[in-house]
Amino acid sequence: MLHRPLPPRRHRLPLTDRSDADEVFLLVMTELGVPRLRRRLMWGAVSRATVMTSLVPGRRSNPVLRRVGRVIVALALIAIGLVLGAVLFIYFFVEDVFAGLPATRAFLRDLFSRQAKLEKLATPQFARLAAVIES
């Protein structure tokens, strides 16, 4: 039996990059009748992967752009953390001010009072720490 080589496969839809594939994925799920919420969740997960591999959706994945995208995401997370930390600090400080500053007074007493430092050193945690330091 003589085997003939298979003809090359041709794509019916020209896919140039991942974002095109994401759009086709959404279209096919719509045509198959996948429920809207499930379709959006699945498409969202796939699209997030595309965004993480390429800084600008619709462009080919480029190693430099991937690094820049990851740096931007990391900086955004750090900025969000700093903003949330500052808001939380301000909230706790305002709450402490309205309560008569008991936490601030306790912090300053513990920081500057020799008696408070000696009371803290008498706890078992500090005793273990002192034993480790001495050995």
DSSP file (Angstrom, degrees, kcal/mol; ACC not computed):
  #  RESIDUE AA STRUCTURE BP1 BP2  ACC     N-H-->O    O-->H-N    N-H-->O    O-->H-N    TCO  KAPPA ALPHA  PHI   PSI    X-CA   Y-CA   Z-CA
    1    1 A M              0   0    0      0, 0.0     2,-0.5     0, 0.0     0, 0.0   0.000 360.0 360.0 360.0 134.9    0.0    0.0    0.0
    2    2 A L        -     0   0    0      2,-0.0     2,-0.5     0, 0.0     0, 0.0  -0.824 360.0-148.4 -99.0 126.1    1.2    3.4   -1.0
    3    3 A H        -     0   0    0     -2,-0.5     3,-0.0     3,-0.0     0, 0.0  -0.811   6.9-154.2 -96.6 126.9    0.8    6.2    1.5
    4    4 A R        -     0   0    0     -2,-0.5     2,-0.1     1,-0.1    -2,-0.0  -0.769  27.4-106.2 -94.2 143.9    0.3    9.7    0.2
    5    5 A P        -     0   0    0      0, 0.0    -1,-0.1     0, 0.0     0, 0.0  -0.404  38.3-108.4 -68.1 146.3    1.3   12.6    2.4
    6    6 A L        -     0   0    0      1,-0.1     3,-0.1    -2,-0.1    -3,-0.0  -0.465  35.3-107.6 -72.2 143.7   -1.5   14.5    4.0
    7    7 A P        -     0   0    0      0, 0.0    -1,-0.1     0, 0.0     3,-0.1  -0.390  46.6 -89.3 -67.9 151.3   -2.2   18.0    2.6
    8    8 A P        -     0   0    0      0, 0.0     2,-0.3     0, 0.0     0, 0.0  -0.329  45.1-112.4 -62.9 142.4   -1.2   20.8    4.9
    9    9 A R        -     0   0    0     -3,-0.1     2,-0.5     1,-0.0    -3,-0.0  -0.565  29.6-155.1 -77.2 135.6   -4.0   21.9    7.3
   10   10 A R        -     0   0    0     -2,-0.3     2,-0.3    -3,-0.1     3,-0.0  -0.926  12.8-127.9-112.9 136.0   -5.4   25.3    6.7
   11   11 A H        -     0   0    0     -2,-0.5     0, 0.0     1,-0.1     0, 0.0  -0.606   4.9-151.5 -79.7 138.1   -7.0   27.4    9.3
   12   12 A R  S    S+     0   0    0     -2,-0.3    -1,-0.1     1,-0.2    -2,-0.0   0.832  89.4  44.1 -76.9 -31.9  -10.4   28.7    8.5
   13   13 A L  S    S-     0   0    0     -3,-0.0     2,-0.7     2,-0.0    -1,-0.2  -0.957  90.5-126.3-112.8 126.2   -9.8   31.7   10.8
   14   14 A P        -     0   0    0      0, 0.0     2,-0.7     0, 0.0    -2,-0.0  -0.600  26.1-166.4 -73.2 115.0   -6.5   33.5   10.7
   15   15 A L        +     0   0    0     -2,-0.7     3,-0.1     1,-0.2    -4,-0.0  -0.900  15.4 171.9-104.2 113.6   -5.1   33.6   14.2
   16   16 A T        -     0   0    0     -2,-0.7     2,-0.3     1,-0.2    -1,-0.2   0.754  64.0 -10.7 -93.8 -26.4   -2.2   36.0   14.5
   17   17 A D  S  > S-     0   0    0     43,-0.1     4,-1.5     1,-0.0     3,-0.4  -0.912  81.5 -78.2-158.1-175.2   -1.8   35.9   18.3
   18   18 A R  H  > S+     0   0    0     -2,-0.3     4,-2.3    41,-0.2     5,-0.2   0.839 119.9  59.1 -65.4 -34.9   -3.3   34.8   21.6
   19   19 A S  H  > S+     0   0    0      1,-0.2     4,-1.9     2,-0.2    -1,-0.2   0.864 104.4  51.7 -66.5 -32.5   -5.9   37.6   21.8
   20   20 A D  H  > S+     0   0    0     -3,-0.4     4,-2.2     2,-0.2    -1,-0.2   0.914 109.4  50.3 -64.9 -41.5   -7.4   36.4   18.5
   21   21 A A  H  X S+     0   0    0     -4,-1.5     4,-2.3     1,-0.2    -2,-0.2   0.871 107.7  54.3 -63.7 -36.5   -7.6   32.9   19.9
   22   22 A D  H  X S+     0   0    0     -4,-2.3     4,-2.1     2,-0.2    -1,-0.2   0.911 108.6  48.1 -62.8 -42.4   -9.3   34.3   23.0
   23   23 A E  H  X S+     0   0    0     -4,-1.9     4,-2.3     2,-0.2    -2,-0.2   0.890 111.7  49.3 -66.6 -39.2  -12.0   36.0   20.9
   24   24 A V  H  X S+     0   0    0     -4,-2.2     4,-2.9     2,-0.2     5,-0.2   0.893 108.4  55.0 -65.7 -38.6  -12.5   32.8   18.8
   25   25 A F  H  X S+     0   0    0     -4,-2.3     4,-2.2     2,-0.2    -2,-0.2   0.927 110.0  45.7 -58.4 -46.5  -12.8   30.9   22.1
   26   26 A L  H  X S+     0   0    0     -4,-2.1     4,-2.1     2,-0.2    -2,-0.2   0.911 113.4  49.9 -63.4 -43.0  -15.6   33.3   23.3
   27   27 A L  H  X S+     0   0    0     -4,-2.3     4,-2.4     2,-0.2    -2,-0.2   0.912 111.0  48.4 -63.0 -43.7  -17.3   33.1   19.9
   28   28 A V  H  X S+     0   0    0     -4,-2.9     4,-2.1     1,-0.2    -1,-0.2   0.905 110.5  50.8 -66.6 -40.8  -17.3   29.3   19.9
   29   29 A M  H  X>S+     0   0    0     -4,-2.2     5,-2.4    -5,-0.2     4,-0.5   0.890 110.5  50.4 -63.3 -37.1  -18.6   29.1   23.4
   30   30 A T  H ><5S+     0   0    0     -4,-2.1     3,-1.1     1,-0.2    -2,-0.2   0.932 111.1  48.2 -63.5 -45.5  -21.4   31.5   22.5
   31   31 A E  H 3<5S+     0   0    0     -4,-2.4    -2,-0.2     1,-0.3    -1,-0.2   0.829 109.0  53.9 -65.2 -31.8  -22.3   29.4   19.4
   32   32 A L  H 3<5S-     0   0    0     -4,-2.1    -1,-0.3    -5,-0.2    -2,-0.2   0.552 116.2-114.2 -81.0  -6.6  -22.2   26.2   21.5
   33   33 A G  T <<5 +     0   0    0     -3,-1.1    -3,-0.2    -4,-0.5    -2,-0.1   0.753  50.0 171.2  83.1  24.3  -24.7   27.7   23.9
   34   34 A V      < -     0   0    0     -5,-2.4    -1,-0.2    -6,-0.2     5,-0.1  -0.500  46.8 -96.5 -65.9 134.2  -22.5   27.8   27.0
   35   35 A P     >  -     0   0    0      0, 0.0     4,-2.9     0, 0.0     5,-0.2  -0.181  33.2-116.7 -54.8 146.7  -24.3   29.8   29.7
   36   36 A R  H  > S+     0   0    0      1,-0.2     4,-2.7     2,-0.2     5,-0.2   0.874 110.3  48.3 -57.2 -46.3  -23.3   33.5   29.8
   37   37 A L  H  > S+     0   0    0      2,-0.2     4,-2.5     1,-0.2    -1,-0.2   0.938 115.4  44.1 -62.8 -47.0  -21.8   33.5   33.3
   38   38 A R  H  > S+     0   0    0      1,-0.2     4,-2.7     2,-0.2     5,-0.3   0.910 113.3  52.5 -62.6 -41.8  -19.7   30.4   32.7
   39   39 A R  H  X S+     0   0    0     -4,-2.9     4,-2.6     1,-0.2    -2,-0.2   0.925 111.5  45.7 -60.4 -45.7  -18.7   31.7   29.3
   40   40 A R  H  X S+     0   0    0     -4,-2.7     4,-2.6    -5,-0.2    -1,-0.2   0.886 112.6  50.6 -67.1 -39.1  -17.5   35.0   30.8
   41   41 A L  H  X S+     0   0    0     -4,-2.5     4,-2.1    -5,-0.2    -2,-0.2   0.934 114.2  43.5 -64.1 -45.3  -15.7   33.3   33.6
   42   42 A M  H  X S+     0   0    0     -4,-2.7     4,-2.1     2,-0.2    -2,-0.2   0.927 116.1  46.9 -66.8 -44.0  -13.8   31.0   31.3
   43   43 A W  H  X S+     0   0    0     -4,-2.6     4,-2.7    -5,-0.3    -1,-0.2   0.888 110.5  54.2 -64.6 -38.0  -13.1   33.7   28.8
   44   44 A G  H  X S+     0   0    0     -4,-2.6     4,-2.3    -5,-0.2    -1,-0.2   0.907 107.9  49.3 -62.6 -41.9  -11.9   36.0   31.6
   45   45 A A  H  X S+     0   0    0     -4,-2.1     4,-1.6     2,-0.2    -1,-0.2   0.921 113.6  45.7 -63.8 -43.0   -9.4   33.4   32.9
   46   46 A V  H  X S+     0   0    0     -4,-2.1     4,-1.7     1,-0.2    -2,-0.2   0.908 112.8  50.7 -66.4 -40.9   -8.0   32.8   29.4
   47   47 A S  H  X S+     0   0    0     -4,-2.7     4,-2.6     1,-0.2    -2,-0.2   0.868 105.4  56.2 -66.3 -35.9   -7.8   36.6   28.7
   48   48 A R  H  X S+     0   0    0     -4,-2.3     4,-2.3     1,-0.2    -1,-0.2   0.909 106.2  51.3 -62.0 -40.1   -6.0   37.2   32.0
   49   49 A A  H  X S+     0   0    0     -4,-1.6     4,-1.4     1,-0.2    -1,-0.2   0.893 109.6  50.4 -63.0 -38.5   -3.3   34.7   30.9
   50   50 A T  H  X S+     0   0    0     -4,-1.7     4,-1.2     1,-0.2    -2,-0.2   0.916 110.1  49.4 -65.6 -42.2   -3.0   36.5   27.6
   51   51 A V  H  < S+     0   0    0     -4,-2.6     3,-0.3     1,-0.2    -2,-0.2   0.885 109.6  52.3 -65.1 -37.5   -2.6   39.9   29.4
   52   52 A M  H  < S+     0   0    0     -4,-2.3    -1,-0.2     1,-0.2    -2,-0.2   0.792 111.1  47.0 -70.7 -26.0    0.0   38.4   31.7
   53   53 A T  H  < S+     0   0    0     -4,-1.4     9,-0.4     1,-0.2     2,-0.4   0.654 122.5  31.3 -89.2 -14.1    2.1   37.1   28.7
   54   54 A S     <  -     0   0    0     -4,-1.2    -1,-0.2    -3,-0.3     7,-0.1  -0.990  67.6-144.9-144.4 133.2    1.9   40.3   26.7
   55   55 A L  S    S+     0   0    0     -2,-0.4    -1,-0.1     7,-0.2     6,-0.1   0.904  94.4  42.2 -64.7 -42.4    1.7   43.9   28.0
   56   56 A V  S >  S-     0   0    0      4,-0.2     3,-1.5     0, 0.0    -1,-0.2  -0.924  90.7-128.2-109.8 114.3   -0.6   45.1   25.3
   57   57 A P  T 3  S+     0   0    0      0, 0.0     3,-0.1     0, 0.0    -6,-0.1  -0.321  94.3  37.6 -59.6 141.0   -3.4   42.7   24.3
   58   58 A G  T 3  S+     0   0    0      1,-0.4     2,-0.3    -8,-0.0   -42,-0.0   0.386  97.7  98.8  98.0  -2.9   -3.5   42.0   20.6
   59   59 A R  S <  S-     0   0    0     -3,-1.5    -1,-0.4     1,-0.1   -41,-0.2  -0.797  82.5 -93.3-113.2 158.7    0.3   42.0   20.2
   60   60 A R        -     0   0    0     -2,-0.3     2,-0.2     1,-0.1    -4,-0.2  -0.365  51.8 -92.6 -68.0 149.8    2.6   39.0   20.0
   61   61 A S        -     0   0    0     -7,-0.1    -7,-0.2    -6,-0.1    -1,-0.1  -0.458  47.2-173.9 -66.7 127.8    4.1   37.9   23.2
   62   62 A N     >  -     0   0    0     -9,-0.4     4,-2.6    -2,-0.2    -7,-0.2  -0.990  27.5-136.3-126.8 130.6    7.5   39.5   23.7
   63   63 A P  H  > S+     0   0    0      0, 0.0     4,-2.2     0, 0.0     5,-0.2   0.870 106.8  50.0 -56.7 -38.3    9.9   38.7   26.6
   64   64 A V  H  > S+     0   0    0      1,-0.2     4,-2.6     2,-0.2     5,-0.2   0.931 111.8  47.5 -66.3 -43.8   10.6   42.3   27.2
   65   65 A L  H  > S+     0   0    0      1,-0.2     4,-2.8     2,-0.2    -1,-0.2   0.864 109.0  54.9 -65.2 -35.2    7.0   43.2   27.3
   66   66 A R  H  X S+     0   0    0     -4,-2.6     4,-2.4     2,-0.2    -1,-0.2   0.936 110.5  45.4 -62.2 -44.7    6.3   40.3   29.6
   67   67 A R  H  X S+     0   0    0     -4,-2.2     4,-2.5     2,-0.2    -2,-0.2   0.928 113.6  49.0 -64.1 -44.0    8.9   41.5   32.1
   68   68 A V  H  X S+     0   0    0     -4,-2.6     4,-2.5     1,-0.2    -2,-0.2   0.917 111.4  50.6 -61.6 -42.6    7.6   45.1   31.8
   69   69 A G  H  X S+     0   0    0     -4,-2.8     4,-2.4     1,-0.2    -1,-0.2   0.906 110.8  48.2 -61.3 -42.7    4.0   43.8   32.4
   70   70 A R  H  X S+     0   0    0     -4,-2.4     4,-2.6     2,-0.2    -1,-0.2   0.888 111.4  50.1 -66.8 -38.2    5.1   41.8   35.5
   71   71 A V  H  X S+     0   0    0     -4,-2.5     4,-2.9     2,-0.2     5,-0.2   0.915 110.8  49.8 -64.7 -41.9    6.9   44.8   36.9
   72   72 A I  H  X S+     0   0    0     -4,-2.5     4,-2.4     2,-0.2    -2,-0.2   0.919 111.9  47.7 -63.0 -42.9    3.9   47.0   36.3
   73   73 A V  H  X S+     0   0    0     -4,-2.4     4,-2.4     2,-0.2    -2,-0.2   0.927 112.9  48.6 -63.4 -44.4    1.7   44.5   38.1
   74   74 A A  H  X S+     0   0    0     -4,-2.6     4,-2.4     1,-0.2    -2,-0.2   0.926 112.8  47.4 -62.4 -44.6    4.1   44.2   41.0
   75   75 A L  H  X S+     0   0    0     -4,-2.9     4,-2.7     1,-0.2    -1,-0.2   0.882 111.0  52.1 -64.2 -37.7    4.4   48.0   41.3
   76   76 A A  H  X S+     0   0    0     -4,-2.4     4,-2.6    -5,-0.2    -1,-0.2   0.914 110.2  48.3 -64.5 -41.6    0.6   48.3   41.2
   77   77 A L  H  X S+     0   0    0     -4,-2.4     4,-2.4     2,-0.2    -2,-0.2   0.902 112.6  48.5 -65.2 -40.0    0.2   45.7   43.9
   78   78 A I  H  X S+     0   0    0     -4,-2.4     4,-2.6     2,-0.2    -2,-0.2   0.926 112.2  49.0 -63.9 -44.0    2.8   47.5   46.1
   79   79 A A  H  X S+     0   0    0     -4,-2.7     4,-2.6     2,-0.2    -2,-0.2   0.913 111.4  49.0 -62.7 -42.8    1.1   50.8   45.5
   80   80 A I  H  X S+     0   0    0     -4,-2.6     4,-2.7     1,-0.2     5,-0.2   0.914 111.7  50.0 -62.6 -42.1   -2.3   49.3   46.4
   81   81 A G  H  X S+     0   0    0     -4,-2.4     4,-2.5     2,-0.2    -2,-0.2   0.906 111.3  48.3 -62.4 -42.0   -0.8   47.8   49.6
   82   82 A L  H  X S+     0   0    0     -4,-2.6     4,-2.5     2,-0.2    -2,-0.2   0.915 112.7  47.7 -65.5 -42.2    0.8   51.1   50.6
   83   83 A V  H  X S+     0   0    0     -4,-2.6     4,-2.6     2,-0.2    -2,-0.2   0.940 114.1  46.4 -64.2 -46.4   -2.4   53.0   50.0
   84   84 A L  H  X S+     0   0    0     -4,-2.7     4,-2.4     1,-0.2    -1,-0.2   0.890 112.6  51.1 -63.9 -38.0   -4.5   50.5   52.0
   85   85 A G  H  X S+     0   0    0     -4,-2.5     4,-2.5    -5,-0.2    -1,-0.2   0.909 110.8  48.1 -63.7 -42.1   -1.9   50.5   54.7
   86   86 A A  H  X S+     0   0    0     -4,-2.5     4,-2.6     2,-0.2    -2,-0.2   0.913 112.3  48.8 -65.4 -42.2   -2.0   54.3   55.0
   87   87 A V  H  X S+     0   0    0     -4,-2.6     4,-2.5     1,-0.2    -2,-0.2   0.916 112.7  48.1 -63.4 -42.3   -5.8   54.3   55.1
   88   88 A L  H  X S+     0   0    0     -4,-2.4     4,-2.7     2,-0.2    -2,-0.2   0.904 111.3  50.4 -64.8 -41.3   -5.8   51.7   57.8
   89   89 A F  H  X S+     0   0    0     -4,-2.5     4,-2.5     2,-0.2    -2,-0.2   0.930 111.9  47.3 -61.5 -46.0   -3.2   53.6   59.8
   90   90 A I  H  X S+     0   0    0     -4,-2.6     4,-2.8     2,-0.2     5,-0.2   0.914 111.8  51.2 -63.2 -42.1   -5.2   56.8   59.5
   91   91 A Y  H  X S+     0   0    0     -4,-2.5     4,-2.7     1,-0.2    -2,-0.2   0.952 112.4  45.1 -59.9 -49.5   -8.4   54.9   60.5
   92   92 A F  H  X S+     0   0    0     -4,-2.7     4,-2.3     1,-0.2    -1,-0.2   0.877 113.4  50.9 -64.0 -36.4   -6.7   53.4   63.6
   93   93 A F  H  X S+     0   0    0     -4,-2.5     4,-2.5     2,-0.2    -1,-0.2   0.934 111.6  46.3 -66.7 -45.0   -5.1   56.7   64.6
   94   94 A V  H  X S+     0   0    0     -4,-2.8     4,-2.4     2,-0.2    -2,-0.2   0.914 112.9  50.8 -62.6 -41.9   -8.5   58.6   64.3
   95   95 A E  H  X S+     0   0    0     -4,-2.7     4,-1.1    -5,-0.2    -1,-0.2   0.900 111.3  48.5 -60.7 -40.4  -10.2   55.8   66.3
   96   96 A D  H  <>S+     0   0    0     -4,-2.3     5,-3.4     2,-0.2     4,-0.4   0.872 108.7  53.7 -67.9 -37.7   -7.4   56.1   68.9
   97   97 A V  H ><5S+     0   0    0     -4,-2.5     3,-1.3     1,-0.2    -2,-0.2   0.929 109.1  48.0 -62.6 -45.2   -7.8   59.9   69.1
   98   98 A F  H 3<5S+     0   0    0     -4,-2.4    -1,-0.2     1,-0.3    -2,-0.2   0.749 109.5  54.0 -68.7 -22.4  -11.6   59.6   69.7
   99   99 A A  T 3<5S-     0   0    0     -4,-1.1    -1,-0.3    -5,-0.2    -2,-0.2   0.466 127.6 -96.7 -88.8  -1.8  -10.9   57.0   72.4
  100  100 A G  T < 5 -     0   0    0     -3,-1.3    -3,-0.2    -4,-0.4    -2,-0.1   0.665  60.1 -79.6  96.1  18.0   -8.5   59.3   74.3
  101  101 A L  S  ><S+     0   0    0     -5,-3.4     4,-2.2    -6,-0.1     5,-0.2   0.837  75.7 152.0  60.6  41.1   -5.2   57.9   72.8
  102  102 A P  H  > S+     0   0    0      0, 0.0     4,-2.3     0, 0.0     5,-0.2   0.912  73.9  46.9 -67.8 -39.0   -4.9   54.8   75.0
  103  103 A A  H  > S+     0   0    0      2,-0.2     4,-2.4     1,-0.2     5,-0.1   0.902 113.4  48.3 -69.2 -39.4   -3.0   52.8   72.5
  104  104 A T  H  > S+     0   0    0      2,-0.2     4,-2.6     1,-0.2     5,-0.2   0.919 112.4  48.7 -66.2 -42.8   -0.6   55.7   71.7
  105  105 A R  H  X S+     0   0    0     -4,-2.2     4,-2.6     1,-0.2    -2,-0.2   0.914 112.1  49.0 -62.3 -41.5    0.0   56.3   75.4
  106  106 A A  H  X S+     0   0    0     -4,-2.3     4,-2.6     2,-0.2    -2,-0.2   0.907 111.4  49.8 -64.8 -40.7    0.7   52.6   75.9
  107  107 A F  H  X S+     0   0    0     -4,-2.4     4,-1.8     2,-0.2    -2,-0.2   0.935 113.5  44.7 -62.8 -46.4    3.1   52.5   73.0
  108  108 A L  H  X S+     0   0    0     -4,-2.6     4,-2.5     2,-0.2     5,-0.3   0.884 112.9  51.8 -66.8 -37.7    5.0   55.5   74.3
  109  109 A R  H  X S+     0   0    0     -4,-2.6     4,-2.6    -5,-0.2     7,-0.3   0.944 112.3  45.6 -62.4 -46.6    5.1   54.2   77.8
  110  110 A D  H  < S+     0   0    0     -4,-2.6    -1,-0.2     1,-0.2    -2,-0.2   0.828 114.8  49.8 -64.9 -30.3    6.5   50.8   76.6
  111  111 A L  H  < S+     0   0    0     -4,-1.8    -2,-0.2    -5,-0.2    -1,-0.2   0.886 126.6  19.6 -76.3 -40.0    9.0   52.7   74.4
  112  112 A F  H  < S+     0   0    0     -4,-2.5     2,-0.5    -5,-0.1    -2,-0.2   0.617  98.3  95.8-110.2 -15.2   10.4   55.1   77.0
  113  113 A S     X  -     0   0    0     -4,-2.6     4,-1.8    -5,-0.3     5,-0.1  -0.664  54.1-158.1 -86.0 126.1    9.5   53.6   80.4
  114  114 A R  H  > S+     0   0    0     -2,-0.5     4,-2.3     1,-0.2     5,-0.2   0.888  95.4  54.4 -65.7 -38.4   12.3   51.5   82.0
  115  115 A Q  H  > S+     0   0    0      1,-0.2     4,-2.1     2,-0.2    -1,-0.2   0.910 107.4  49.5 -62.8 -43.2    9.7   49.8   84.2
  116  116 A A  H  > S+     0   0    0     -7,-0.3     4,-2.0     1,-0.2    -1,-0.2   0.886 110.1  51.6 -64.7 -38.1    7.6   48.7   81.2
  117  117 A K  H  X S+     0   0    0     -4,-1.8     4,-2.1     1,-0.2    -1,-0.2   0.913 109.6  49.3 -64.4 -41.7   10.7   47.4   79.5
  118  118 A L  H  X S+     0   0    0     -4,-2.3     4,-0.9     1,-0.2    -2,-0.2   0.874 109.0  52.9 -65.8 -36.4   11.6   45.3   82.5
  119  119 A E  H  < S+     0   0    0     -4,-2.1     3,-0.4     1,-0.2    -1,-0.2   0.894 110.4  47.7 -64.4 -38.9    8.0   43.9   82.7
  120  120 A K  H >< S+     0   0    0     -4,-2.0     3,-1.5     1,-0.2     6,-0.4   0.874 107.0  56.3 -69.3 -36.3    8.3   42.9   79.0
  121  121 A L  H 3< S+     0   0    0     -4,-2.1    -1,-0.2     1,-0.3    -2,-0.2   0.724  97.0  65.3 -68.8 -19.0   11.7   41.2   79.6
  122  122 A A  T 3< S+     0   0    0     -4,-0.9    -1,-0.3    -3,-0.4    -2,-0.2   0.505  80.1 104.5 -81.4  -3.0   10.1   39.1   82.4
  123  123 A T  S <> S-     0   0    0     -3,-1.5     4,-1.8    -4,-0.2     3,-0.3  -0.439  82.8-117.5 -77.6 154.5    7.9   37.3   79.9
  124  124 A P  H  > S+     0   0    0      0, 0.0     4,-2.4     0, 0.0     5,-0.2   0.830 111.7  60.1 -61.3 -32.5    8.8   33.7   78.8
  125  125 A Q  H  > S+     0   0    0      1,-0.2     4,-2.0     2,-0.2     5,-0.1   0.938 108.7  42.3 -62.1 -45.3    9.3   34.7   75.2
  126  126 A F  H  > S+     0   0    0     -6,-0.4     4,-2.9    -3,-0.3    -1,-0.2   0.827 110.1  57.7 -71.9 -30.2   12.0   37.2   76.1
  127  127 A A  H  X S+     0   0    0     -4,-1.8     4,-2.2     2,-0.2    -1,-0.2   0.925 108.9  45.8 -63.8 -42.9   13.6   34.7   78.5
  128  128 A R  H  X S+     0   0    0     -4,-2.4     4,-2.2     2,-0.2    -2,-0.2   0.906 113.1  50.5 -64.5 -40.5   14.0   32.2   75.7
  129  129 A L  H  X S+     0   0    0     -4,-2.0     4,-2.5     1,-0.2    -2,-0.2   0.924 110.4  49.0 -63.4 -43.9   15.3   34.9   73.4
  130  130 A A  H  X S+     0   0    0     -4,-2.9     4,-2.4     1,-0.2    -1,-0.2   0.893 110.1  51.9 -62.9 -38.9   17.9   35.9   76.1
  131  131 A A  H  X S+     0   0    0     -4,-2.2     4,-1.5     2,-0.2    -1,-0.2   0.895 110.7  48.0 -64.8 -39.3   18.9   32.3   76.5
  132  132 A V  H  < S+     0   0    0     -4,-2.2    -2,-0.2     2,-0.2    -1,-0.2   0.920 112.3  49.1 -66.2 -42.6   19.5   31.9   72.8
  133  133 A I  H  < S+     0   0    0     -4,-2.5    -2,-0.2     1,-0.2    -1,-0.2   0.894 110.6  50.3 -64.6 -39.6   21.5   35.2   72.6
  134  134 A E  H  <        0   0    0     -4,-2.4    -1,-0.2     1,-0.2    -2,-0.2   0.799 360.0 360.0 -69.6 -28.5   23.7   34.1   75.6
  135  135 A S     <        0   0    0     -4,-1.5    -1,-0.2    -5,-0.2    -2,-0.2   0.496 360.0 360.0 -80.0 360.0   24.5   30.7   74.1
